[in-house]
Amino acid sequence: MTTERRSFSSCVSKPTRQPFIFYFNFILNIIKVVMDIFASLSSSFELGLNVNDEEKLLNLRARSAGLTFCGCAHAAFVCELVHSLTNTIRSRSAVRDSLVSGSDGGLCVGILGLGHLGKQLIFSLLKGRVPTGVECFFDNRRLALWADVLFLCCLPSHLSRVCSELHSRLPKRCLVYSFPSAVPVTSLAELLGHSFVLKPQYEIEGCDAADVWLTCSHLTTALGDPSLIEASCPLTMKGGITLRLNWVCGVLYGLLNICTSACLGSGEALSLINSIFNKDGINNEQLEARSFISSSCASTLHPDEPFPWISLTDAQSKETPLQRFLSSSKSVQQSVCAAYKSFLERPGK
């Protein structure tokens, strides 16, 4: 009994290292087997992208840069048109009770959402092309009440909550400009309880010239590039990105509504809008009342009587007299393009 205890005691007090060596060798063998398996497999990290994959990636980058550039350039152009029109209205009348704006005569531009697109839009506006002031709001409703033009740059997933905060609280004169592409303009107007909504609908087409957008790495610099200005012109877009004619119709109907909000007669409203797009006096074809509304309504509209308020939702989702007129009037199309290029080519202040 004593001997057996001694033997057991000595085994416990002097443990062997054999189990450790066994497990260590076992793990090494597993690692070797795994390495042998992977050694026979080809690695995409070693080979890199093939030519086709690289071209696809470049096209995606180009389209993304192009959409950002076009979105900000077109938005800034709308601000310039609204600013030019409202300034002209103020210059013709010292007091317009129905036209509320900044006390200094500037355009109040609200941007709701400061992600990538919102920041890029701020940079393009603050570059100096559109005179704007900067104010920070921590309440979306206060921002909406303050703004003449309100840009919705929030994510589509946040849009429902944002719209619920603004529902039926937007002044009629406030032009809402939305960027989220997943929500149709008709649904957006219902969510906001507001019909004065403008929304560009960009479409992507297969094109070999998409690499023109790869130079858009710095937006504020790119906004002065003549080749990008030419490629982004709304009615003659290039580089695989297109914009429907109904966006231009919505912009023009929006200007008409601003005149209606200021209680301008139809004759004066047409004169102001034509002057914006025909500053050099070259275009002989003018926008008329029947360009915007049906011939029957235009025939009974007195020059001193304001135009009826036009729903921009209908203007962008239905066929309109203006859409038919613009599609057949190359002269007016050229005037819109010339105004766009002139605005972006003008040096920032």
Backbone hydrogen bonds, N-H to C=O, Kabsch-Sander energy under -0.5 kcal/mol:
donor,donor_aa,acceptor,acceptor_aa,energy
5,R,1,M,-1.9
6,R,2,T,-2.0
7,S,3,T,-2.5
8,F,4,E,-2.4
9,S,5,R,-3.0
10,S,6,R,-2.5
11,C,7,S,-1.6
12,V,8,F,-1.9
13,S,9,S,-2.3
14,K,10,S,-1.3
21,I,17,R,-1.9
22,F,18,Q,-2.2
23,Y,19,P,-2.3
24,F,20,F,-2.3
25,N,21,I,-2.3
26,F,22,F,-2.1
27,I,23,Y,-2.3
28,L,24,F,-2.1
29,N,25,N,-2.1
30,I,26,F,-1.8
31,I,27,I,-2.4
32,K,28,L,-2.2
33,V,29,N,-2.2
34,V,30,I,-2.5
35,M,31,I,-2.5
36,D,32,K,-2.3
37,I,33,V,-2.0
38,F,34,V,-2.4
39,A,35,M,-1.8
40,S,36,D,-0.7
40,S,37,I,-0.8
41,L,38,F,-1.3
47,L,43,S,-2.0
48,G,44,S,-2.3
54,E,50,N,-2.4
55,E,51,V,-2.1
56,K,52,N,-2.1
57,L,53,D,-2.3
58,L,54,E,-2.3
59,N,55,E,-2.3
60,L,56,K,-2.2
61,R,57,L,-2.4
62,A,58,L,-2.7
63,R,59,N,-2.7
64,S,60,L,-2.4
65,A,61,R,-2.4
66,G,62,A,-2.6
67,L,63,R,-2.7
68,T,64,S,-1.9
69,F,65,A,-2.5
70,C,66,G,-2.9
71,G,67,L,-2.6
72,C,68,T,-2.2
73,A,69,F,-2.9
74,H,70,C,-2.7
75,A,71,G,-1.8
76,A,72,C,-2.5
77,F,73,A,-1.9
78,V,74,H,-2.1
79,C,75,A,-2.1
80,E,76,A,-2.2
81,L,77,F,-2.3
82,V,78,V,-2.6
83,H,79,C,-2.7
84,S,80,E,-2.6
85,L,81,L,-2.4
86,T,82,V,-2.7
87,N,83,H,-2.2
88,T,84,S,-1.8
89,I,85,L,-2.3
90,R,86,T,-2.3
91,S,87,N,-2.1
92,R,88,T,-1.1
92,R,89,I,-0.5
93,S,89,I,-1.0
99,L,96,R,-1.5
100,V,98,S,-0.7
102,G,106,G,-0.9
105,G,102,G,-1.7
107,L,131,P,-1.2
108,C,106,G,-0.5
109,V,107,L,-0.8
110,G,108,C,-0.6
110,G,149,V,-3.2
112,L,110,G,-0.5
112,L,151,F,-3.0
113,G,111,I,-0.8
119,K,115,G,-2.3
120,Q,116,H,-2.2
121,L,117,L,-2.3
122,I,118,G,-2.0
123,F,119,K,-2.3
124,S,120,Q,-2.0
125,L,121,L,-2.0
126,L,122,I,-3.0
127,K,123,F,-0.7
128,G,125,L,-1.3
130,V,125,L,-0.8
135,E,133,G,-0.5
143,L,139,D,-2.0
144,A,140,N,-2.1
145,L,141,R,-1.9
146,W,142,R,-1.6
147,A,143,L,-2.0
148,D,108,C,-2.9
149,V,108,C,-1.9
150,L,175,L,-2.9
151,F,110,G,-3.6
151,F,149,V,-0.5
152,L,177,Y,-2.8
153,C,112,L,-2.4
153,C,151,F,-0.8
158,H,155,L,-1.7
159,L,155,L,-0.8
159,L,156,P,-0.7
160,S,156,P,-0.5
162,V,158,H,-2.2
163,C,159,L,-2.9
164,S,160,S,-1.9
165,E,161,R,-1.4
166,L,162,V,-1.5
167,H,163,C,-1.4
168,S,192,L,-2.3
169,R,166,L,-2.5
170,L,166,L,-0.6
174,C,171,P,-1.6
175,L,148,D,-2.5
176,V,174,C,-0.7
176,V,196,F,-2.5
177,Y,150,L,-3.2
177,Y,175,L,-0.5
178,S,176,V,-0.5
178,S,198,L,-2.3
179,F,152,L,-2.1
183,V,180,P,-0.6
188,L,184,P,-2.3
189,A,185,V,-2.3
190,E,186,T,-1.6
191,L,187,S,-2.3
192,L,188,L,-2.0
193,G,189,A,-1.7
194,H,189,A,-1.7
197,V,195,S,-1.7
198,L,176,V,-3.4
202,Y,200,P,-0.6
203,E,242,T,-2.3
205,E,240,G,-2.9
210,A,207,C,-0.7
212,V,209,A,-1.6
213,W,210,A,-1.8
214,L,211,D,-1.4
215,T,212,V,-0.7
216,C,213,W,-1.7
219,L,217,S,-0.6
222,A,218,H,-2.7
223,L,219,L,-2.2
224,G,221,T,-1.5
225,D,222,A,-2.1
229,I,225,D,-2.4
230,E,226,P,-2.3
231,A,227,S,-2.0
232,S,228,L,-1.8
233,C,229,I,-0.5
233,C,230,E,-0.9
236,T,233,C,-1.6
238,K,231,A,-2.6
241,I,238,K,-0.6
242,T,203,E,-2.5
244,R,201,Q,-0.9
247,W,244,R,-1.6
248,V,244,R,-0.6
249,C,245,L,-1.9
250,G,246,N,-2.1
251,V,247,W,-2.2
252,L,248,V,-2.3
253,Y,249,C,-2.7
254,G,250,G,-2.0
255,L,251,V,-2.0
256,L,252,L,-2.0
257,N,253,Y,-2.2
258,I,254,G,-1.7
259,C,255,L,-1.7
260,T,256,L,-2.0
261,S,257,N,-2.8
262,A,258,I,-1.4
263,C,260,T,-1.7
264,L,259,C,-2.5
266,S,302,H,-0.6
266,S,305,E,-1.9
267,G,303,P,-2.4
268,E,303,P,-0.6
269,A,265,G,-2.5
270,L,266,S,-2.3
271,S,267,G,-1.8
272,L,268,E,-2.3
273,I,269,A,-2.3
274,N,270,L,-2.4
275,S,271,S,-1.7
276,I,272,L,-1.4
277,F,273,I,-1.3
278,N,274,N,-0.6
281,G,278,N,-0.9
291,S,288,E,-1.2
292,F,288,E,-0.7
292,F,289,A,-1.3
293,I,289,A,-2.4
298,A,294,S,-2.7
299,S,295,S,-2.0
300,T,296,S,-0.6
300,T,297,C,-0.7
301,L,297,C,-0.5
301,L,298,A,-0.8
302,H,300,T,-0.7
305,E,302,H,-2.0
312,L,195,S,-1.0
312,L,310,I,-0.6
313,T,195,S,-0.7
315,A,311,S,-2.1
316,Q,312,L,-1.5
317,S,313,T,-1.0
318,K,314,D,-2.0
324,R,320,T,-1.9
325,F,321,P,-2.3
326,L,322,L,-3.0
327,S,323,Q,-2.1
328,S,324,R,-0.8
328,S,325,F,-0.7
329,S,325,F,-1.0
329,S,326,L,-0.5
330,K,328,S,-0.9
333,Q,329,S,-1.8
334,Q,330,K,-2.4
335,S,331,S,-1.6
336,V,332,V,-2.2
337,C,333,Q,-2.3
338,A,334,Q,-2.5
339,A,335,S,-2.1
340,Y,336,V,-2.1
341,K,337,C,-2.6
342,S,338,A,-2.4
343,F,339,A,-1.9
344,L,340,Y,-2.1
345,E,341,K,-2.4
346,R,342,S,-0.8
